């Protein structure tokens, strides 16, 4: 039980480091170094990496070692297309099931996004944005959908990179206002439409996205 608990703790910490951008996409993860970092044997470290591999955040490639997952451009755009549909369903169902308290919470997260934008604090914006999307998913009341949305975590590091694009935070806030207003009004169809457009922003503006990749270093993000 102690080993399982320790491996879970290591997995949680590594996941946090990946999702927050503190570990680079494609970075090699050495079991020995991680064991030293966490003051543990290599067994719980290996188990932690297997947990992360199961979630898609880590790739274990035998002799080539273990690396933080990198997606190809096609995989990335396909991933956002899938997530856009899942989040659209969440927004649509939330519009019909959300409580007044949950609506208030959503707007509080939106206020936090606006404050982060004013301060040009990307980390704070990403945190508030994640909470906002998670709250919409919770308000949907769809447990099956919540399980499927776990696949979206592998896209989190990329969403963080994209948030750094000039004007992206401001645009996101406008898009948030659109689907939050629709959810609050109980208009599921419009809420889904705005959410789908919001998450599919990269696919809808491919030229801008490719320019962003060139500016931030294509080799860091794509395989």
C-alpha positions in Angstrom: 0.0 0.0 0.0 2.9 2.4 0.8 4.5 1.8 -2.6 1.2 2.4 -4.4 0.7 5.6 -2.4 4.2 6.8 -3.2 3.8 6.1 -6.9 0.5 8.0 -7.0 2.2 11.0 -5.3 5.1 10.9 -7.8 2.7 10.7 -10.7 0.6 13.6 -9.4 3.7 15.8 -9.0 5.0 14.9 -12.4 1.6 15.5 -14.0 1.5 18.9 -12.3 4.9 19.8 -13.7 3.9 18.8 -17.2 0.6 20.5 -17.2 2.0 23.7 -15.8 4.8 23.8 -18.4 7.6 23.3 -15.9 8.8 20.3 -17.9 9.3 20.7 -21.7 7.4 18.7 -24.2 9.5 15.8 -25.4 11.8 16.0 -22.3 13.4 12.7 -21.4 12.4 11.3 -18.0 15.2 9.4 -16.4 14.1 6.9 -13.7 17.3 7.3 -11.7 17.2 11.1 -11.7 13.5 11.0 -10.7 14.2 8.5 -7.9 16.8 10.9 -6.5 14.4 13.8 -6.9 11.6 12.1 -5.0 14.0 10.2 -2.6 12.4 6.9 -3.7 13.4 3.7 -5.2 13.0 3.2 -9.0 10.0 0.9 -8.5 7.4 3.6 -7.5 9.0 5.9 -10.1 8.4 3.3 -12.8 4.9 2.7 -11.6 4.2 6.5 -11.7 5.5 6.8 -15.3 3.2 3.9 -16.3 0.3 5.8 -14.8 1.2 8.9 -16.8 1.7 6.8 -20.0 -1.9 5.4 -19.5 -3.2 9.0 -19.5 -1.2 9.9 -22.6 1.1 12.5 -20.9 4.2 10.3 -21.1 5.5 8.0 -23.9 7.5 4.9 -22.9 9.5 3.7 -25.9 11.7 0.9 -24.7 15.3 1.4 -25.5 14.6 5.0 -26.6 13.6 5.8 -23.0 10.6 7.6 -21.5 9.7 11.1 -22.7 6.9 13.7 -22.0 4.5 13.2 -24.9 4.7 15.3 -28.0 2.0 15.4 -30.6 2.3 15.8 -34.3 0.5 18.7 -35.8 -2.2 16.4 -37.2 -2.6 14.7 -33.8 -2.8 18.1 -32.1 -5.5 19.5 -34.4 -7.4 16.3 -34.4 -7.2 16.3 -30.6 -8.7 19.8 -30.4 -11.4 18.8 -32.7 -12.4 15.9 -30.5 -12.3 18.0 -27.3 -14.3 20.8 -29.0 -17.1 18.4 -29.5 -17.0 17.0 -26.0 -16.9 20.5 -24.4 -19.7 21.6 -26.7 -21.8 18.7 -25.3 -20.9 19.8 -21.8 -21.9 23.4 -22.5 -25.2 22.3 -24.0 -26.1 20.1 -21.1 -24.9 22.6 -18.6 -27.3 25.1 -20.1 -30.2 22.9 -19.2 -29.0 21.7 -15.8 -26.9 24.4 -14.2 -27.9 25.9 -10.8 -27.9 29.6 -9.9 -24.9 28.9 -7.6 -23.0 27.2 -10.4 -23.7 30.1 -12.7 -22.3 32.5 -10.1 -19.2 30.4 -9.8 -18.6 30.4 -13.5 -18.7 34.2 -13.6 -16.4 34.4 -10.7 -13.9 32.3 -12.7 -14.4 34.6 -15.6 -13.7 37.6 -13.4 -10.4 35.8 -12.4 -9.5 35.4 -16.1 -10.1 39.1 -16.7 -7.9 40.0 -13.7 -5.2 37.8 -14.9 -5.4 39.3 -18.4 -5.1 42.8 -16.9 -2.0 41.7 -15.0 -0.7 39.8 -18.1 -0.3 36.8 -15.8 -0.5 33.7 -18.1 -0.2 31.2 -15.2 -3.1 32.8 -13.3 -5.2 32.9 -16.5 -4.6 29.3 -17.3 -5.5 28.3 -13.8 -8.8 30.3 -13.8 -9.5 29.0 -17.4 -9.1 25.4 -16.3 -11.4 25.9 -13.4 -14.0 27.5 -15.6 -14.0 24.7 -18.1 -14.0 22.1 -15.3 -17.0 23.8 -13.7 -19.0 23.7 -16.9 -18.2 20.0 -17.2 -19.4 19.5 -13.6 -22.6 21.5 -14.3 -23.4 19.3 -17.2 -24.1 16.5 -14.7 -22.8 14.0 -17.3 -20.5 11.5 -15.6 -19.8 9.6 -18.8 -18.7 12.8 -20.4 -16.5 13.6 -17.5 -14.7 10.3 -17.9 -14.2 10.9 -21.6 -12.8 14.4 -21.0 -9.7 12.9 -19.3 -8.2 12.6 -22.8 -8.1 16.4 -22.9 -5.4 16.6 -20.3 -2.8 15.7 -22.9 -3.6 18.9 -24.7 -3.2 21.1 -21.6 0.5 21.9 -22.2 -0.3 23.1 -25.7 -3.2 25.2 -24.5 -0.7 26.9 -22.2 1.7 27.6 -25.1 -1.2 29.0 -27.1 -2.3 31.3 -24.4 1.0 33.1 -24.8 0.1 34.3 -28.3 -0.5 38.0 -28.5 -4.2 38.8 -28.0 -5.1 35.3 -27.1 -6.2 36.0 -23.6 -8.4 38.9 -24.7 -10.0 36.8 -27.4 -10.6 34.0 -24.9 -12.4 36.3 -22.5 -14.7 37.5 -25.3 -15.4 33.8 -26.2 -16.0 33.0 -22.6 -18.6 35.8 -22.3 -20.5 34.4 -25.3 -20.9 30.8 -24.1 -21.4 31.8 -20.5 -24.2 34.1 -21.4 -25.8 31.3 -23.5 -25.5 28.9 -20.6 -27.0 31.3 -18.2 -29.9 31.9 -20.6 -30.5 28.2 -20.9 -29.8 28.2 -24.6 -28.0 24.9 -25.1 -27.6 25.1 -28.8 -26.0 28.5 -28.8 -23.8 27.6 -25.8 -22.6 24.5 -27.7 -21.9 26.6 -30.8 -19.8 29.2 -29.0 -17.9 26.5 -27.0 -17.1 24.5 -30.1 -15.8 27.7 -31.8 -13.8 28.6 -28.8 -12.0 25.3 -28.5 -11.6 25.0 -32.3 -9.8 28.3 -32.5 -6.6 26.7 -33.7 -8.2 24.7 -36.4 -10.1 27.8 -37.6 -7.0 29.9 -37.7 -4.4 27.5 -38.9 -2.1 30.1 -40.4 -1.9 32.0 -37.1 -1.2 28.8 -35.3 1.7 27.8 -37.6 3.2 31.3 -37.2 3.0 30.8 -33.4 4.8 27.5 -33.7 7.6 29.1 -35.7 8.0 31.9 -33.2 8.1 29.6 -30.1 10.3 26.9 -31.7 8.6 24.2 -33.7 11.1 21.6 -32.4 9.9 22.1 -28.8 6.3 21.4 -29.6 6.0 19.1 -32.5 7.6 15.7 -33.1 
